[in-house]
Amino acid sequence: MTSFREFAETCQAIEKISSTIDTTNRVADLLMKVSVEELSLSTHFIMSEIFPAWSGKQLGIGTSLLYASLSKASGMSIRSIESLLRTTGDIGDTALLILKEKQKNQITFSSFLEEQPELTITEIYQRFKTASEASGKGSQEVKVKNLQFLFNSSTPREAKYISRLALEELRIGVGEGVLRDAIAKAFSVPADLVEHAFMVTNDLGIVAAAAKKGGIEGLKGLGIEINRPIKMMLSQISPDIDADIREMKEAAIEWKFDGVRVQIHKAGNLVTIYSRKLENVTNSLPDLVEIIRKHVKAEYAILDGEAVAVDEKGKPRAFQEILKRFRRKYDVGEKVLGIPIQLNLFDIMYLNGRTLIDLHLLERRRVLESCVESSTEDSKSISVDKQVITGDLEVVEKIYREALKAGHEGVMVKNPNSVYSPGKRGRNWLKKKPLMETLDLVVVGAEWGFGRRVSLIGSYTVACYDPETSNFLQVGKVGTGLSDEKLKELTEMLSGLMDGGEAGGVFAIRPKIVLEIAFEEIQKSPNYNSGFALRFPRFIRIRDDKDPEEADTIQSIEKAYNQQLKRL
């Protein structure tokens, strides 16, 4: 068993490192030290995870539970803990100071008492797992007791990283890229093979264990599995779709639906549906399950598509209507009748034991069409999205206008020779919408409102994502386009995500919530750490179907800015 002290020392060292190469080397050193049994746990821990993203397991520990646990372990009041947090701005540093003070004030009898055994990585995981599984009456007490045990058994430095792990925010800047390279270095395997293994497993813990035990052959033996959802391939807005099509020479054109992305896993008669965030939403969509059972003629398959809420005439409803179906936990049958769904399939990643992501788009499309069947009575409930291969810009414009007329968002423009790249956003999948000037951005800060909105959060600092550093870079503040009802909803969503101290009504927000923001122009700006600012930003909608890492990137904003300059 590996002591958690080793993990905490690695985290502390990484916090002082600015070089990506040095960070990678430190992570690689840790991976080589831990046992095979603890390698998967350590890999997830270093990424600020307790459980793999695909598992659907939730730790379920919020700040109030964490404060209560620290209070019981230290004897300090919750109010004093909150006051200290406003000074430090970080829960980890707060826990470190609290435990140091406890040690200083304790009367120790070390010469008479046996030395307390060190916490292991496995024990930390088991305590978190027990806390996550607690439910019903008394569950809060179980969570607090397990956290209290960890704090009572830890050193101040260990408490710092235990408290951060409890909120799944380690704050040491280790992203997927660093971890991929660290696995490659630790076990002498090619980084591109590690990357591919991650794409088919969506679990770097599994990848690290395979690399340690089997090297190159171990990684090659990994593949997609039913009910272990993979990340969905992502698209980006094209500032100049005509130029992109000319560059491709020929493109695959499909309608872009205004619905919710779904990943469907079918194993015989068992159907599981995952949302864009890889949450299991099967129970909310019983009608969709029956449609898939009836019309997907494959024993085992993983499909990609868009679920759209439709009215009695088959016309698409507003995006928020489909979200009502996905959020529904009770009276599901009532919503099935009130908000029917149409499923539009556009890709397939796995069929009857065969991984398909390395096939070209057109090959995957042929496989998809061969295993999806419509019927006369409910053919509108499921379909393979119509695809046209063309390099003719007039044809693309015609399809685009048809999609808008039918009530959808626009078109997707795809490279016919592209492979399916889980979790990747690039030029192989592009989208064209009427309002290109919208971005999906993450809330990283907020400010209380004024006047009649004094009890509501009135404006939001939003940020893009930098996949190279796994950081969120600010691009502006938005406070327009929000109704009182929407302000109340966002205030409730963000109230548990306040991070650190408050100054003049302004406070930081942990990056969890994604908003779609419209804007007039992107400008260069020294006021935000992205180097850019949005001119006249306006709230459009909450994108709670997206994870923060799926927000628009700094690279896409730079590209959009450069395209603006060309148009001037």
N, C-alpha and C positions, 0 to 999 in steps of 0.2 A: 504494500500500500504506500502511496506517495503522500507525504504530508502537505497540507494546504499551505504551510509556510513557504514551500518551494514556489507555489503558484503566486502567492502574495509578493514574494521577493521579485519574481519576474515582472509582475504588474508595476511594482514600484520602480524598477529599473527602466521599463519602457516609458513610463511617464516623464522621465528625464531625458529621453532620447528624441532627437529631431530627425535623424536619418532613417529613411524607410529601410535601407539595407541593414542597418544595425538593429532595428526593430525586428525584422525578419529573422535575423540570426538569433536574437534572444528567444523568440517564439520557437524556433527550430530546436534550440537547446532544451527548452522545457519539454517539447514533444519527445525528444530522445530519452529524457530522464524517466518519464512516467511509464507505468506498466501498460501492457496491451489492454488490460481490463479497464484502466482509468484513462486511456488515451482519448476515447470518444467523449468522455465527460469533460476532460481538460480542453479539448478542441472547442466544444460548445461554450464552456465557461469563458475562454479567452475572447469569444465573439459576443460576450454579454448575453448568452442564452443559457437556460437551464435545460430546456428540451429542444429537440430539433424543430425547425419551423413547420415541417410537414406533419408533425405528430398531432397537432391540434390541441395539445395540452397547454393549459394556462396556469402560471404560478399563482396568480390571484392574491398577490401581496401589494397593498397600496401604502402610501406614506403614513396614514394613520396607524396601521398595524405595525409598521416599522418603528414609529415613534413609541408606541405602547411597549414594544419588545425591548427597545433600548432603555426605556424608563424602568421597566421591571428588573432588567439586568444591572442597571447602574444605580438606581435609587434617585435619579434626577427626574424632576417633574417634566411632563410633556411640554408644558408652557416654556420651561427653561431650555428644553431641547430645541423647540421652534425658534426661540430667541437666538440661541447659538447658531442655528442654521442660517438665520438672516445675516449673521456676521461672516460665516465661512463661505456661504453660497454653495455648499456641496455636502450631501449627506454622508459621503465617505469620510471627509475630513472632520465632520461633526462627530461621527462615531469614534474616530481615532482619538479626538480630544476627550470625549466622555470616558472612554476606557482608560486613557492615561490618568485622568483625574481619579478614577476609581482605584487604580493601582496605587497611586500616591497616597490615598487616604486609607487604604486597607492596612490593617495590622496583620502582617504575615508571620506564619510560624513554619517557614520553609525547612527549618532544621528538624522539625518534628513530623511534618506531613510528607507523604509521598508526592513526587512531582507529577503534575497532571499530564496525562498522555496527550500527544499532539493530535490535533484534528487532521483527518485525512480528506483528500478530495472526495473519496467515496462517501464518507460520513456527511460531508456538506451536502452532497447530492441527495442522499437518503432523507435528510432532514427537510430539504426543500420539497422533495417528492411527497413526503408525508403531509406537509403543509398544503400542497396543491390538491391532494386527494380529499382533504377534509371538506365536508359539506353538511348542510342542515344545522340543526341546533347544536351549539357548542363548537362549531367549526372555527370561529374566530379565536376561541381560546386555544384550540389545538395549534393554530398557526402561530400565535404569540408564544406559546410554550416552546415550540421547536426553534423559533428564532432566538428566544431568550436563552435556551440551552447553548446555541452556537455562540452568542455574545459572551456568556459566562465562561465558555471553554476556550475562547480565542484570545490571542494577543491583540493589543490595540491596532497593529498594522493589519492583522488578519480581519479584524472587525471592520476596518475601512472598506475592504473589498467584499466582505460578506454583505454589508449593507448595500453596496452598489449592485451586487449580483441580485439581491432581493428585489430591486427595481429593474433588473436586467439592463443596467446602464453602467458599464464598467469604465467608460470614459478614458480609454488608453489608446484609441485610434487604430485598433487592429480590425481591418475589414477583410472581406473575402480574398482580395488580391494578395494581401500580406500573408494570410494563412495558407493560401494555395502555394505560394513560393516557399513558405516555411516547411510545409509537408514535403515538397520536392527536395529541399535541401537536407532535411532531417533523414530522409530515407532513400536518397540518391535515385530519384525517379524524375522523368521529364515533367516540367510544369504544365505543358499542354495536355499531357495525359491525366494529370491531377484535375485540370479544369474540365476535361470531358467526363471524367468519373463523377465530378460534382454535378455536372449538368444532368446526368442520368439518375443520380441518387438524391440530389437536393439535401445532402447531409455530409458535411466535411468530416464529421466524426467517423462515419462509415469509411470514407475515403482514406483518412489517416490510418485507421486500423488495417485496412486492406494493403496499404503501402508498406506498413511496418511488417506485416506477416508475410505478404506475398510479393512485394516489390512490383515490378512492371506487370508481371502476369496476374498478380492479385488485383491491380487496377483494371486490367483488361477484362477481368471476369465479372466486373460490376455492370449492372444494367438497370433499366427501368423495371419497376415492380408495381403491380396493381395495388391501389390504396396507399401508395407512398407518393403523393402528388409532387410533381416537379414544378419549377417556376415556369411561368408563362412567358413566351417570347413577346417582346414589347415593340411598339412602333414609336416614331417621332414625327412631329409636324415638319413638313417640308416648306421652307420659305419660298422655294421656286420649283413647283412640281413639274412644270414643263421641262426645265433643264434636267431634272432628275430622270424623267422618262426618256429624254433624248440620250442621256448617258447610258441608260439600260438598253437602249435600242428597242426592246420589247418589254412590256411590263404586264403583270397579272393584275387586273382591275376588279375590285369587289366593292360592294356597298359597305359603308361603315355604319353600323347600327348603333342607335342610342339606347343601349341596354346595359346588362351586367355580364361581364366575362365569366364563363364557367368552364371548369375542367371536369370531364365526365369519365369515371372509371366503371367499366362493366366486367363482371366476372360471373358468367352464367346468367342467372336470374337476379344476382345481386348488383344493384346500381348505387354508386356513391357519387355525389355531386359536391365539388369544391368551388368556393368563390375565388376571385382574383387573389385574395389574401391567403388562400389555401385553407380556409375555414370550411368545415363540413356543414353544408347547408341542406343536406338531403331531406331532413324531416320537414323543412319548410316548402318543399317542392314535390309533393307526392304525385301530382299530375305529370310533371316532367319525367319522373321515374318510370311511370307506366308507358309514356310515349317512347322512351328510350328502349325499354324492354321489348316493345312491340316492333320498332322500326330499325333498330341497330342489329343487323344480322351478323354478329360476331360473338364468339364465346368469350374472348377476352379483348378488351379494347380501351384505349385512353384517347379521348376526343377533346378538341378545343372549339369553343363556340361562344355565341352571345345570346343570352336570354332577354327577350324584349316583351314588355307588358303591352297588350293590345286591347282595343275596344271591341265592341260587338261587330264592327265592320272590318276588323282585322288591321285597323290603323294603329301605329305605335302611340302609346301614351307617354307622358313625361317620365323622365329618368327616375324621379322620386317615387313614382308608382311602383316600379319594379323593386325598388329598395324596400317598400312596405312588405312585399312577399318574402324577401330574404331575411328581414328582421323578425318576421312573425314566428312566435313560439307557441301561441295558443290560438284556438279557433282557426286552425289552418284551412279547414274545409271551406269556411266562409270566405276566406280570401281567394281560394282556388276559383270559386264561382264568380267573385267580384272582380278579380284581376287575372284573367287568363294569360298564359304565356306562350310565346312562339319561340322555338329554338332554331337558331341559324348556325349550322356547323360549318367551319371553314378549315379545320386541320385535324390531323390524326398523328399521334406520336408513338403508338404501340398497337400491335395487332397480333393476337394469338401467339404470344411468346417472342415476337420479333420487335426489336427497337427500331423505330423509323426516323428518328430525328436527323440522322446523317443523310437521308435521301433528299433529293431536290424537291422543291415545292410542287412541281408538276407531277412528280412520281407519287408524292404523298396524296395529292388531290385525287389521282386515279384510284388509289387504295381506298380513300374515304368514300368516294362515290360508289365503289363496289360493295360497300357494307352498310350503306344507309338506304332505306327503302321507305317510300311514301305510300299512302293509301288514299282512296277517294274521299273517305269520310273525315279524315283529319289531316290531310296533306299540308294544310297551312300551319299545323302545330309543330312540324319539324321539316327542315329542308337543308340541303347543302347550298351554301351561299353561291349564287351564280358568279362565275368568273369569266372574264374576257381577256384574252391575250392580244395585246395591240401595242403599236408604237405610234399610232395615229392620235394626235392631240385633240382633234375634233371628236373622235369616238370617245375619248376619255371625258371630255367636257359634256358630251351627251349623256353618258352614264352618270356622271356627277349630278347633272340637272334632274335626271330621273330619280336618283336616290333622295334628293332634297324634296322633290314633289311628293314622293311616297312617305315623307315625314321623318327621314333618317338624317344622319349627321353629315354625310358626304361620301367620300370613297377612300378605300385603301389601295395603295399602289405598292405591289410587291415584286421583288426580283424573282423571276421564275426559276432561277437556278440556286436559290438560297436554301440552306439547310435550316432546320428548326433549332434556334439557339436559346435555350431556357434562360430567362432572366436578363437577356441581353437586349439593349436598345441600340439600333443602328440604322444604316441606310437601306437595309434590305426590306424593311417594312416601313412605309411612309403613309401619312394620312393627310388628306386635303379636306378642310372644313371651311364654311363661309367666313367664320371669324377665326382666322389664323392667329389673331392676337389674343390667345388665351394660353395660360400656363397652369400646370398643376404644381402647387408650391406648398411647403410645409410650414406650419405655424411654429415659430421659435420664440416669440415674445408677445406680450399683450399689454394693454393699458385700460384702466377703468374708464367708463364713460362719464359724461357730465350731465347736469340738469336732471331730467326725468329718467335718464339712463345711468345714473350714478351707481346703481347696484349691479350694472351689467358691464361685461367687458366690451368696450366700444371700438377698439381698433387692434389690429393684429400685425405683428412683424412677420413677414413671410420669407422663406428661403428656398433656394434651389439645392440640388444634391450634387456633391462632387464624388463620383465613384472611385476616383484615384486615392482619395484620402479618407473616404467614408464620413466626411464632414458636411454640414449644412451651411450654405453661404447666403447671407441676407441680401435681398434685392429690393426691399421696400416695405411700406406699411399700407394696409388697406382698412378703410372704415366706411366705405360707401357701398350701396347695393344690399344692405342688410336690413331686413324688417325687424321689428321688436321680437317677433316670434323666433326668428332665426338667431338673433342675439341671445335670447334666453337659452336656446338649444346649445349654442356654442359655449356660453358661459358654464353651463352644466358639464359639457364635455371637457372643458379645459380646467375646471376648478381643481380637479385631482392631479393636474399635470404641472402645477406651479412649481418652479424650480429655483430655490434659493431666495434671496432677499428681495424686498420691494423698495423702490426708491421713487418718490413722487408719483405713485400710482402706476409705475411701470415695473414689470417683472418678466423673468424668463419663463419659457414654457418648454417642457421636454418634447422633443420632436416626434409626435405621434399622429397628428391630425393633418390631413391633406385637403387643401381648398383649390378649387378651380378659379383662377383670377383672370379677368379680362384687362387689357391695357391698351393705351393708344400708341405708345412708343417705348423702346428700350434706349436708355441713355447711359453714357459713361458717368460714373459717380464715385468720388472718394469717400462718401458717407457710409457705404456698406462694404463689407469685406469681400463681396463678390466682384467689386469694381463696377457694378452696374446698378441701375435703378429703373423702376417702372414708372412711366408717366401716366397719370390718371388711372391708377389701378382700381378695379371694381370687383366686388365679390359676385361670383356666379352661382356656385353651389359647393356643398361639402362632398368630397370624394372619399367616403368611408369604405369604398370598395378597393382603395389603393393603400399600400404600405408606404411609409415615408421614402424608402429607397426607390420607389417607382415614380417619384416626383421628377419633373423636368430637371435636366442636368445643367451644370455651368457650361458644358461644351455646347449644348443645344442653344443656350442663351447667347453665347458668343457668336455662334453661326447665324442666328436670327439678327443679331446686331449688325454683323457684316453685310448681310443681305439688305438691310435697311439702307446702308451707305451706298450700295450699288444702285438703289432705286432713286436716290437723291439727284 
